[in-house]
Amino acid sequence: AVREVFEETGVRAEFVSLVCFRHMHKVRFGCSDLYFICHLRPTSEEIKVCPNEIADAQWLKMENYLADESISATNRFIVESFRRQRQSGQTINGQLVQSYDPSKKPDHLCYSVGPNKL
């Protein structure tokens, strides 16, 4: 997510947490599609759109974004989920967990709901 945001917008950011994800079967090219939405904290603000990746980008307040009637039900759900997570102090965080076979594989990240680590 951090790399994608930088490539598409020129904005540098750091990962905070996973907001949600969705899974759909037989979408593009008849394949399954996993779509992960991350909470990133920007560390720069200037937007430099990559025209090969996206048509436009801008900073918006969540309230203004949600007020737009053209926003899809999926995107509306994602933003509302993020708002609920911020209000509750709960989010989906990653934690390093020992691998099944520490002699052959490094620790890995497991994600679960827990207190926000901001």
A tleap script that builds the chain and sets N, CA, C and O, in Angstrom:
source leaprc.protein.ff14SB
mol = sequence {
  NALA VAL ARG GLU VAL PHE GLU GLU THR GLY
  VAL ARG ALA GLU PHE VAL SER LEU VAL CYS
  PHE ARG HIE MET HIE LYS VAL ARG PHE GLY
  CYS SER ASP LEU TYR PHE ILE CYS HIE LEU
  ARG PRO THR SER GLU GLU ILE LYS VAL CYS
  PRO ASN GLU ILE ALA ASP ALA GLN TRP LEU
  LYS MET GLU ASN TYR LEU ALA ASP GLU SER
  ILE SER ALA THR ASN ARG PHE ILE VAL GLU
  SER PHE ARG ARG GLN ARG GLN SER GLY GLN
  THR ILE ASN GLY GLN LEU VAL GLN SER TYR
  ASP PRO SER LYS LYS PRO ASP HIE LEU CYS
  TYR SER VAL GLY PRO ASN LYS CLEU
}
set mol.1.N position { 0.828 -1.194 0.000 }
set mol.1.CA position { 0.000 0.000 0.000 }
set mol.1.C position { 0.873 1.259 0.000 }
set mol.1.O position { 0.598 2.213 -0.727 }
set mol.2.N position { 1.915 1.253 0.812 }
set mol.2.CA position { 2.802 2.413 0.896 }
set mol.2.C position { 3.449 2.680 -0.460 }
set mol.2.O position { 3.502 3.823 -0.915 }
set mol.3.N position { 3.933 1.634 -1.095 }
set mol.3.CA position { 4.577 1.782 -2.406 }
set mol.3.C position { 3.568 2.238 -3.462 }
set mol.3.O position { 3.880 3.109 -4.274 }
set mol.4.N position { 2.370 1.664 -3.461 }
set mol.4.CA position { 1.345 2.040 -4.431 }
set mol.4.C position { 0.963 3.507 -4.307 }
set mol.4.O position { 0.864 4.210 -5.313 }
set mol.5.N position { 0.748 3.973 -3.086 }
set mol.5.CA position { 0.389 5.379 -2.884 }
set mol.5.C position { 1.499 6.282 -3.414 }
set mol.5.O position { 1.226 7.284 -4.075 }
set mol.6.N position { 2.732 5.934 -3.127 }
set mol.6.CA position { 3.847 6.763 -3.605 }
set mol.6.C position { 3.932 6.746 -5.134 }
set mol.6.O position { 4.100 7.794 -5.757 }
set mol.7.N position { 3.817 5.559 -5.739 }
set mol.7.CA position { 3.903 5.459 -7.200 }
set mol.7.C position { 2.796 6.251 -7.888 }
set mol.7.O position { 3.038 6.902 -8.905 }
set mol.8.N position { 1.585 6.199 -7.343 }
set mol.8.CA position { 0.444 6.818 -8.001 }
set mol.8.C position { 0.292 8.303 -7.701 }
set mol.8.O position { -0.215 9.052 -8.537 }
set mol.9.N position { 0.728 8.746 -6.503 }
set mol.9.CA position { 0.462 10.138 -6.088 }
set mol.9.C position { 1.709 10.931 -5.711 }
set mol.9.O position { 1.651 12.155 -5.592 }
set mol.10.N position { 2.831 10.249 -5.523 }
set mol.10.CA position { 4.028 10.934 -5.051 }
set mol.10.C position { 4.001 11.235 -3.561 }
set mol.10.O position { 4.939 11.839 -3.041 }
set mol.11.N position { 2.952 10.830 -2.867 }
set mol.11.CA position { 2.825 11.075 -1.427 }
set mol.11.C position { 3.509 9.936 -0.676 }
set mol.11.O position { 3.231 8.762 -0.920 }
set mol.12.N position { 4.394 10.293 0.227 }
set mol.12.CA position { 5.040 9.294 1.093 }
set mol.12.C position { 4.136 9.055 2.300 }
set mol.12.O position { 3.498 9.978 2.807 }
set mol.13.N position { 4.092 7.807 2.749 }
set mol.13.CA position { 3.214 7.450 3.865 }
set mol.13.C position { 3.795 6.263 4.611 }
set mol.13.O position { 4.685 5.569 4.120 }
set mol.14.N position { 3.267 6.045 5.820 }
set mol.14.CA position { 3.667 4.880 6.611 }
set mol.14.C position { 2.412 4.091 6.983 }
set mol.14.O position { 1.343 4.660 7.204 }
set mol.15.N position { 2.569 2.782 7.046 }
set mol.15.CA position { 1.452 1.886 7.373 }
set mol.15.C position { 1.053 2.062 8.830 }
set mol.15.O position { 1.911 2.114 9.712 }
set mol.16.N position { -0.264 2.154 9.086 }
set mol.16.CA position { -0.788 2.224 10.451 }
set mol.16.C position { -1.525 0.934 10.777 }
set mol.16.O position { -1.210 0.271 11.765 }
set mol.17.N position { -2.511 0.571 9.948 }
set mol.17.CA position { -3.285 -0.641 10.218 }
set mol.17.C position { -4.073 -1.051 8.981 }
set mol.17.O position { -4.172 -0.306 8.006 }
set mol.18.N position { -4.617 -2.230 9.046 }
set mol.18.CA position { -5.541 -2.715 8.033 }
set mol.18.C position { -6.931 -2.243 8.428 }
set mol.18.O position { -7.332 -2.418 9.579 }
set mol.19.N position { -7.671 -1.652 7.509 }
set mol.19.CA position { -9.027 -1.179 7.812 }
set mol.19.C position { -10.024 -2.302 7.575 }
set mol.19.O position { -10.818 -2.624 8.458 }
set mol.20.N position { -9.989 -2.893 6.404 }
set mol.20.CA position { -10.861 -4.026 6.090 }
set mol.20.C position { -10.388 -4.645 4.784 }
set mol.20.O position { -9.461 -4.146 4.145 }
set mol.21.N position { -11.028 -5.723 4.400 }
set mol.21.CA position { -10.749 -6.297 3.091 }
set mol.21.C position { -12.013 -6.955 2.587 }
set mol.21.O position { -12.903 -7.309 3.360 }
set mol.22.N position { -12.075 -7.113 1.273 }
set mol.22.CA position { -13.201 -7.811 0.669 }
set mol.22.C position { -12.668 -8.856 -0.288 }
set mol.22.O position { -11.561 -8.743 -0.813 }
set mol.23.N position { -13.486 -9.882 -0.504 }
set mol.23.CA position { -13.125 -10.973 -1.383 }
set mol.23.C position { -14.301 -11.234 -2.316 }
set mol.23.O position { -15.440 -11.360 -1.866 }
set mol.24.N position { -14.026 -11.314 -3.601 }
set mol.24.CA position { -15.072 -11.615 -4.586 }
set mol.24.C position { -14.569 -12.724 -5.505 }
set mol.24.O position { -13.394 -12.752 -5.871 }
set mol.25.N position { -15.458 -13.630 -5.871 }
set mol.25.CA position { -15.118 -14.701 -6.812 }
set mol.25.C position { -15.500 -14.298 -8.232 }
set mol.25.O position { -16.451 -13.547 -8.450 }
set mol.26.N position { -14.745 -14.811 -9.177 }
set mol.26.CA position { -15.017 -14.649 -10.611 }
set mol.26.C position { -15.264 -13.196 -10.997 }
set mol.26.O position { -16.315 -12.852 -11.539 }
set mol.27.N position { -14.277 -12.351 -10.709 }
set mol.27.CA position { -14.385 -10.930 -11.046 }
set mol.27.C position { -13.679 -10.725 -12.382 }
set mol.27.O position { -14.142 -11.232 -13.404 }
set mol.28.N position { -12.594 -10.009 -12.392 }
set mol.28.CA position { -11.859 -9.754 -13.640 }
set mol.28.C position { -11.171 -11.027 -14.132 }
set mol.28.O position { -10.532 -11.744 -13.363 }
set mol.29.N position { -11.314 -11.282 -15.401 }
set mol.29.CA position { -10.696 -12.435 -16.052 }
set mol.29.C position { -11.133 -13.757 -15.411 }
set mol.29.O position { -10.426 -14.759 -15.514 }
set mol.30.N position { -12.307 -13.760 -14.746 }
set mol.30.CA position { -12.834 -14.974 -14.130 }
set mol.30.C position { -12.097 -15.402 -12.879 }
set mol.30.O position { -12.249 -16.536 -12.424 }
set mol.31.N position { -11.297 -14.502 -12.314 }
set mol.31.CA position { -10.482 -14.835 -11.141 }
set mol.31.C position { -11.078 -14.260 -9.866 }
set mol.31.O position { -11.918 -13.362 -9.903 }
set mol.32.N position { -10.628 -14.794 -8.740 }
set mol.32.CA position { -10.984 -14.223 -7.450 }
set mol.32.C position { -10.220 -12.924 -7.241 }
set mol.32.O position { -9.145 -12.724 -7.807 }
set mol.33.N position { -10.780 -12.057 -6.434 }
set mol.33.CA position { -10.171 -10.751 -6.198 }
set mol.33.C position { -10.152 -10.475 -4.699 }
set mol.33.O position { -11.200 -10.472 -4.053 }
set mol.34.N position { -8.968 -10.243 -4.148 }
set mol.34.CA position { -8.812 -9.825 -2.759 }
set mol.34.C position { -8.435 -8.353 -2.776 }
set mol.34.O position { -7.491 -7.963 -3.463 }
set mol.35.N position { -9.160 -7.537 -2.031 }
set mol.35.CA position { -8.967 -6.088 -2.025 }
set mol.35.C position { -8.755 -5.657 -0.584 }
set mol.35.O position { -9.673 -5.743 0.232 }
set mol.36.N position { -7.544 -5.192 -0.263 }
set mol.36.CA position { -7.197 -4.799 1.096 }
set mol.36.C position { -7.149 -3.276 1.188 }
set mol.36.O position { -6.568 -2.613 0.329 }
set mol.37.N position { -7.758 -2.730 2.227 }
set mol.37.CA position { -7.783 -1.288 2.440 }
set mol.37.C position { -6.990 -1.001 3.701 }
set mol.37.O position { -7.287 -1.539 4.767 }
set mol.38.N position { -5.979 -0.149 3.574 }
set mol.38.CA position { -5.076 0.148 4.678 }
set mol.38.C position { -5.207 1.587 5.139 }
set mol.38.O position { -5.493 2.487 4.349 }
set mol.39.N position { -4.994 1.786 6.425 }
set mol.39.CA position { -4.883 3.131 6.994 }
set mol.39.C position { -3.403 3.483 6.917 }
set mol.39.O position { -2.563 2.838 7.546 }
set mol.40.N position { -3.102 4.504 6.145 }
set mol.40.CA position { -1.730 4.999 6.021 }
set mol.40.C position { -1.669 6.401 6.593 }
set mol.40.O position { -2.630 7.163 6.482 }
set mol.41.N position { -0.558 6.744 7.197 }
set mol.41.CA position { -0.326 8.097 7.705 }
set mol.41.C position { 0.624 8.788 6.741 }
set mol.41.O position { 1.750 8.331 6.550 }
set mol.42.N position { 0.177 9.908 6.119 }
set mol.42.CA position { 1.078 10.592 5.181 }
set mol.42.C position { 2.255 11.227 5.910 }
set mol.42.O position { 2.106 11.777 7.001 }
set mol.43.N position { 3.419 11.142 5.290 }
set mol.43.CA position { 4.605 11.815 5.823 }
set mol.43.C position { 5.031 12.943 4.884 }
set mol.43.O position { 5.996 13.654 5.163 }
set mol.44.N position { 4.312 13.106 3.772 }
set mol.44.CA position { 4.460 14.251 2.873 }
set mol.44.C position { 3.060 14.605 2.386 }
set mol.44.O position { 2.144 13.790 2.496 }
set mol.45.N position { 2.884 15.809 1.851 }
set mol.45.CA position { 1.539 16.240 1.468 }
set mol.45.C position { 1.382 16.594 0.002 }
set mol.45.O position { 0.272 16.542 -0.528 }
set mol.46.N position { 2.483 16.957 -0.670 }
set mol.46.CA position { 2.367 17.375 -2.060 }
set mol.46.C position { 1.995 16.194 -2.953 }
set mol.46.O position { 2.643 15.148 -2.915 }
set mol.47.N position { 0.942 16.371 -3.759 }
set mol.47.CA position { 0.482 15.326 -4.661 }
set mol.47.C position { 1.083 15.553 -6.043 }
set mol.47.O position { 1.001 16.645 -6.607 }
set mol.48.N position { 1.692 14.490 -6.574 }
set mol.48.CA position { 2.248 14.501 -7.936 }
set mol.48.C position { 1.662 13.282 -8.648 }
set mol.48.O position { 2.198 12.179 -8.547 }
set mol.49.N position { 0.569 13.488 -9.363 }
set mol.49.CA position { -0.155 12.398 -10.008 }
set mol.49.C position { 0.698 11.748 -11.093 }
set mol.49.O position { 1.308 12.436 -11.911 }
set mol.50.N position { 0.734 10.414 -11.092 }
set mol.50.CA position { 1.371 9.659 -12.172 }
set mol.50.C position { 0.277 9.375 -13.206 }
set mol.50.O position { -0.612 8.566 -12.943 }
set mol.51.N position { 0.323 10.022 -14.372 }
set mol.51.CA position { -0.750 9.873 -15.357 }
set mol.51.C position { -0.885 8.457 -15.921 }
set mol.51.O position { -1.932 8.111 -16.470 }
set mol.52.N position { 0.148 7.645 -15.795 }
set mol.52.CA position { 0.060 6.245 -16.243 }
set mol.52.C position { -0.718 5.379 -15.257 }
set mol.52.O position { -1.135 4.271 -15.593 }
set mol.53.N position { -0.913 5.886 -14.035 }
set mol.53.CA position { -1.569 5.105 -12.979 }
set mol.53.C position { -2.988 5.597 -12.678 }
set mol.53.O position { -3.918 4.795 -12.599 }
set mol.54.N position { -3.155 6.916 -12.511 }
set mol.54.CA position { -4.454 7.476 -12.116 }
set mol.54.C position { -4.706 8.788 -12.861 }
set mol.54.O position { -3.774 9.419 -13.360 }
set mol.55.N position { -5.971 9.185 -12.930 }
set mol.55.CA position { -6.339 10.416 -13.632 }
set mol.55.C position { -6.233 11.646 -12.748 }
set mol.55.O position { -5.910 12.730 -13.232 }
set mol.56.N position { -6.505 11.488 -11.442 }
set mol.56.CA position { -6.539 12.643 -10.551 }
set mol.56.C position { -6.390 12.172 -9.112 }
set mol.56.O position { -6.651 11.010 -8.799 }
set mol.57.N position { -5.972 13.076 -8.245 }
set mol.57.CA position { -5.878 12.804 -6.806 }
set mol.57.C position { -5.992 14.122 -6.064 }
set mol.57.O position { -5.507 15.151 -6.535 }
set mol.58.N position { -6.633 14.092 -4.904 }
set mol.58.CA position { -6.757 15.284 -4.074 }
set mol.58.C position { -7.025 14.872 -2.632 }
set mol.58.O position { -7.504 13.771 -2.361 }
set mol.59.N position { -6.705 15.777 -1.718 }
set mol.59.CA position { -7.003 15.562 -0.309 }
set mol.59.C position { -8.463 15.949 -0.073 }
set mol.59.O position { -8.923 16.986 -0.551 }
set mol.60.N position { -9.188 15.107 0.669 }
set mol.60.CA position { -10.587 15.377 1.002 }
set mol.60.C position { -10.833 15.094 2.474 }
set mol.60.O position { -10.229 14.190 3.052 }
set mol.61.N position { -11.705 15.854 3.064 }
set mol.61.CA position { -12.196 15.514 4.404 }
set mol.61.C position { -13.181 14.357 4.234 }
set mol.61.O position { -13.912 14.297 3.246 }
set mol.62.N position { -13.196 13.439 5.203 }
set mol.62.CA position { -14.084 12.290 5.094 }
set mol.62.C position { -15.538 12.715 4.920 }
set mol.62.O position { -16.272 12.100 4.147 }
set mol.63.N position { -15.963 13.758 5.628 }
set mol.63.CA position { -17.346 14.217 5.547 }
set mol.63.C position { -17.684 14.660 4.125 }
set mol.63.O position { -18.777 14.379 3.633 }
set mol.64.N position { -16.765 15.343 3.471 }
set mol.64.CA position { -16.997 15.781 2.094 }
set mol.64.C position { -17.048 14.593 1.134 }
set mol.64.O position { -17.860 14.565 0.209 }
set mol.65.N position { -16.178 13.622 1.363 }
set mol.65.CA position { -16.175 12.419 0.532 }
set mol.65.C position { -17.500 11.678 0.672 }
set mol.65.O position { -18.107 11.286 -0.324 }
set mol.66.N position { -17.946 11.488 1.917 }
set mol.66.CA position { -19.195 10.762 2.155 }
set mol.66.C position { -20.419 11.523 1.661 }
set mol.66.O position { -21.446 10.910 1.371 }
set mol.67.N position { -20.329 12.836 1.559 }
set mol.67.CA position { -21.456 13.648 1.077 }
set mol.67.C position { -21.659 13.506 -0.430 }
set mol.67.O position { -22.717 13.864 -0.947 }
set mol.68.N position { -20.674 12.997 -1.127 }
set mol.68.CA position { -20.770 12.817 -2.575 }
set mol.68.C position { -21.701 11.632 -2.865 }
set mol.68.O position { -21.399 10.502 -2.482 }
set mol.69.N position { -22.813 11.880 -3.530 }
set mol.69.CA position { -23.802 10.826 -3.802 }
set mol.69.C position { -23.309 9.762 -4.775 }
set mol.69.O position { -23.906 8.689 -4.867 }
set mol.70.N position { -22.232 10.041 -5.502 }
set mol.70.CA position { -21.734 9.067 -6.479 }
set mol.70.C position { -20.819 8.012 -5.853 }
set mol.70.O position { -20.383 7.090 -6.542 }
set mol.71.N position { -20.522 8.137 -4.550 }
set mol.71.CA position { -19.649 7.162 -3.880 }
set mol.71.C position { -20.349 5.810 -3.820 }
set mol.71.O position { -21.522 5.725 -3.456 }
set mol.72.N position { -19.625 4.761 -4.178 }
set mol.72.CA position { -20.211 3.414 -4.178 }
set mol.72.C position { -20.535 2.950 -2.761 }
set mol.72.O position { -19.970 3.449 -1.788 }
set mol.73.N position { -21.440 2.003 -2.663 }
set mol.73.CA position { -21.803 1.435 -1.361 }
set mol.73.C position { -20.581 0.790 -0.703 }
set mol.73.O position { -20.424 0.865 0.515 }
set mol.74.N position { -19.717 0.159 -1.496 }
set mol.74.CA position { -18.511 -0.463 -0.948 }
set mol.74.C position { -17.586 0.579 -0.342 }
set mol.74.O position { -17.126 0.413 0.787 }
set mol.75.N position { -17.305 1.653 -1.077 }
set mol.75.CA position { -16.417 2.690 -0.557 }
set mol.75.C position { -17.022 3.391 0.651 }
set mol.75.O position { -16.304 3.750 1.585 }
set mol.76.N position { -18.330 3.588 0.640 }
set mol.76.CA position { -19.002 4.197 1.792 }
set mol.76.C position { -18.835 3.301 3.023 }
set mol.76.O position { -18.548 3.790 4.115 }
set mol.77.N position { -19.016 1.985 2.841 }
set mol.77.CA position { -18.855 1.029 3.934 }
set mol.77.C position { -17.430 1.080 4.495 }
set mol.77.O position { -17.235 1.052 5.710 }
set mol.78.N position { -16.439 1.154 3.604 }
set mol.78.CA position { -15.038 1.189 4.027 }
set mol.78.C position { -14.755 2.421 4.877 }
set mol.78.O position { -14.125 2.313 5.929 }
set mol.79.N position { -15.211 3.591 4.436 }
set mol.79.CA position { -14.962 4.833 5.179 }
set mol.79.C position { -15.685 4.803 6.512 }
set mol.79.O position { -15.125 5.219 7.527 }
set mol.80.N position { -16.923 4.318 6.528 }
set mol.80.CA position { -17.668 4.223 7.792 }
set mol.80.C position { -16.997 3.240 8.744 }
set mol.80.O position { -16.971 3.478 9.951 }
set mol.81.N position { -16.454 2.143 8.226 }
set mol.81.CA position { -15.724 1.177 9.059 }
set mol.81.C position { -14.512 1.836 9.695 }
set mol.81.O position { -14.234 1.645 10.878 }
set mol.82.N position { -13.792 2.617 8.893 }
set mol.82.CA position { -12.625 3.329 9.407 }
set mol.82.C position { -13.032 4.294 10.519 }
set mol.82.O position { -12.357 4.370 11.546 }
set mol.83.N position { -14.110 5.020 10.329 }
set mol.83.CA position { -14.578 5.966 11.354 }
set mol.83.C position { -14.950 5.227 12.650 }
set mol.83.O position { -14.624 5.687 13.745 }
set mol.84.N position { -15.627 4.092 12.521 }
set mol.84.CA position { -15.988 3.303 13.716 }
set mol.84.C position { -14.737 2.796 14.429 }
set mol.84.O position { -14.680 2.795 15.659 }
set mol.85.N position { -13.744 2.369 13.669 }
set mol.85.CA position { -12.498 1.897 14.281 }
set mol.85.C position { -11.827 3.015 15.061 }
set mol.85.O position { -11.360 2.802 16.180 }
set mol.86.N position { -11.778 4.189 14.484 }
set mol.86.CA position { -11.149 5.328 15.174 }
set mol.86.C position { -11.909 5.682 16.447 }
set mol.86.O position { -11.295 5.984 17.470 }
set mol.87.N position { -13.242 5.647 16.394 }
set mol.87.CA position { -14.048 5.988 17.564 }
set mol.87.C position { -13.926 4.944 18.665 }
set mol.87.O position { -13.906 5.292 19.846 }
set mol.88.N position { -13.845 3.676 18.296 }
set mol.88.CA position { -13.801 2.600 19.290 }
set mol.88.C position { -12.395 2.344 19.830 }
set mol.88.O position { -12.231 1.731 20.885 }
set mol.89.N position { -11.386 2.815 19.103 }
set mol.89.CA position { -10.010 2.529 19.512 }
set mol.89.C position { -9.566 1.130 19.113 }
set mol.89.O position { -8.471 0.700 19.477 }
set mol.90.N position { -10.406 0.413 18.367 }
set mol.90.CA position { -10.071 -0.931 17.900 }
set mol.90.C position { -9.739 -0.873 16.413 }
set mol.90.O position { -10.323 -0.089 15.665 }
set mol.91.N position { -8.807 -1.701 16.002 }
set mol.91.CA position { -8.435 -1.767 14.594 }
set mol.91.C position { -7.827 -3.131 14.316 }
set mol.91.O position { -7.681 -3.950 15.223 }
set mol.92.N position { -7.477 -3.370 13.076 }
set mol.92.CA position { -6.831 -4.632 12.696 }
set mol.92.C position { -5.337 -4.359 12.636 }
set mol.92.O position { -4.862 -3.650 11.748 }
set mol.93.N position { -4.597 -4.926 13.587 }
set mol.93.CA position { -3.157 -4.687 13.705 }
set mol.93.C position { -2.367 -5.946 13.381 }
set mol.93.O position { -2.852 -7.065 13.550 }
set mol.94.N position { -1.154 -5.742 12.918 }
set mol.94.CA position { -0.251 -6.858 12.685 }
set mol.94.C position { 0.668 -7.049 13.880 }
set mol.94.O position { 1.081 -6.086 14.526 }
set mol.95.N position { 0.979 -8.294 14.162 }
set mol.95.CA position { 1.911 -8.612 15.245 }
set mol.95.C position { 2.832 -9.726 14.772 }
set mol.95.O position { 2.384 -10.701 14.168 }
set mol.96.N position { 4.128 -9.573 15.052 }
set mol.96.CA position { 5.074 -10.628 14.686 }
set mol.96.C position { 4.816 -11.870 15.543 }
set mol.96.O position { 4.714 -11.793 16.767 }
set mol.97.N position { 4.714 -13.008 14.867 }
set mol.97.CA position { 4.469 -14.284 15.539 }
set mol.97.C position { 5.532 -15.266 15.061 }
set mol.97.O position { 5.925 -15.265 13.894 }
set mol.98.N position { 5.987 -16.101 15.987 }
set mol.98.CA position { 7.017 -17.074 15.629 }
set mol.98.C position { 6.511 -18.012 14.546 }
set mol.98.O position { 5.370 -18.471 14.594 }
set mol.99.N position { 7.357 -18.292 13.577 }
set mol.99.CA position { 7.023 -19.156 12.458 }
set mol.99.C position { 6.798 -20.590 12.935 }
set mol.99.O position { 7.188 -20.966 14.040 }
set mol.100.N position { 6.157 -21.377 12.072 }
set mol.100.CA position { 5.926 -22.794 12.389 }
set mol.100.C position { 7.238 -23.531 12.597 }
set mol.100.O position { 7.345 -24.399 13.464 }
set mol.101.N position { 8.229 -23.180 11.797 }
set mol.101.CA position { 9.543 -23.810 11.906 }
set mol.101.C position { 10.591 -22.695 11.931 }
set mol.101.O position { 11.129 -22.323 10.888 }
set mol.102.N position { 10.883 -22.159 13.135 }
set mol.102.CA position { 11.800 -21.023 13.239 }
set mol.102.C position { 13.186 -21.280 12.654 }
set mol.102.O position { 13.892 -20.331 12.313 }
set mol.103.N position { 13.590 -22.547 12.532 }
set mol.103.CA position { 14.908 -22.836 11.976 }
set mol.103.C position { 14.942 -22.606 10.467 }
set mol.103.O position { 16.016 -22.414 9.895 }
set mol.104.N position { 13.782 -22.623 9.819 }
set mol.104.CA position { 13.738 -22.471 8.370 }
set mol.104.C position { 13.052 -21.195 7.908 }
set mol.104.O position { 13.359 -20.689 6.829 }
set mol.105.N position { 12.131 -20.667 8.702 }
set mol.105.CA position { 11.356 -19.505 8.264 }
set mol.105.C position { 11.400 -18.417 9.329 }
set mol.105.O position { 11.396 -18.709 10.525 }
set mol.106.N position { 11.442 -17.162 8.889 }
set mol.106.CA position { 11.433 -16.060 9.865 }
set mol.106.C position { 10.048 -15.886 10.480 }
set mol.106.O position { 9.067 -16.476 10.027 }
set mol.107.N position { 9.994 -15.074 11.507 }
set mol.107.CA position { 8.698 -14.741 12.086 }
set mol.107.C position { 7.831 -14.096 11.011 }
set mol.107.O position { 8.347 -13.558 10.030 }
set mol.108.N position { 6.525 -14.151 11.195 }
set mol.108.CA position { 5.622 -13.568 10.211 }
set mol.108.C position { 4.570 -12.716 10.916 }
set mol.108.O position { 4.367 -12.824 12.125 }
set mol.109.N position { 3.911 -11.873 10.138 }
set mol.109.CA position { 2.868 -11.013 10.698 }
set mol.109.C position { 1.526 -11.719 10.662 }
set mol.109.O position { 1.126 -12.261 9.632 }
set mol.110.N position { 0.828 -11.711 11.800 }
set mol.110.CA position { -0.556 -12.168 11.884 }
set mol.110.C position { -1.396 -10.953 12.263 }
set mol.110.O position { -0.982 -10.136 13.085 }
set mol.111.N position { -2.567 -10.840 11.663 }
set mol.111.CA position { -3.428 -9.678 11.882 }
set mol.111.C position { -4.666 -10.074 12.672 }
set mol.111.O position { -5.269 -11.119 12.429 }
set mol.112.N position { -5.033 -9.221 13.620 }
set mol.112.CA position { -6.246 -9.455 14.402 }
set mol.112.C position { -6.769 -8.113 14.917 }
set mol.112.O position { -6.070 -7.100 14.876 }
set mol.113.N position { -8.007 -8.129 15.398 }
set mol.113.CA position { -8.612 -6.930 15.956 }
set mol.113.C position { -8.071 -6.712 17.357 }
set mol.113.O position { -7.995 -7.642 18.159 }
set mol.114.N position { -7.702 -5.490 17.638 }
set mol.114.CA position { -7.179 -5.154 18.967 }
set mol.114.C position { -7.100 -3.657 19.126 }
set mol.114.O position { -7.531 -2.909 18.248 }
set mol.115.N position { -6.548 -3.209 20.253 }
set mol.115.CA position { -6.413 -1.773 20.490 }
set mol.115.C position { -5.570 -1.099 19.409 }
set mol.115.O position { -4.565 -1.645 18.955 }
set mol.116.N position { -5.992 0.079 19.014 }
set mol.116.CA position { -5.270 0.850 18.028 }
set mol.116.C position { -3.888 1.190 18.582 }
set mol.116.O position { -3.776 1.621 19.729 }
set mol.117.N position { -2.844 1.006 17.794 }
set mol.117.CA position { -1.468 1.229 18.236 }
set mol.117.C position { -0.922 2.566 17.746 }
set mol.117.O position { 0.289 2.720 17.587 }
set mol.118.N position { -1.791 3.518 17.511 }
set mol.118.CA position { -1.329 4.841 17.026 }
set mol.118.C position { -0.435 5.523 17.984 }
set mol.118.O position { 0.027 6.632 17.716 }
savepdb mol mol.pdb
quit
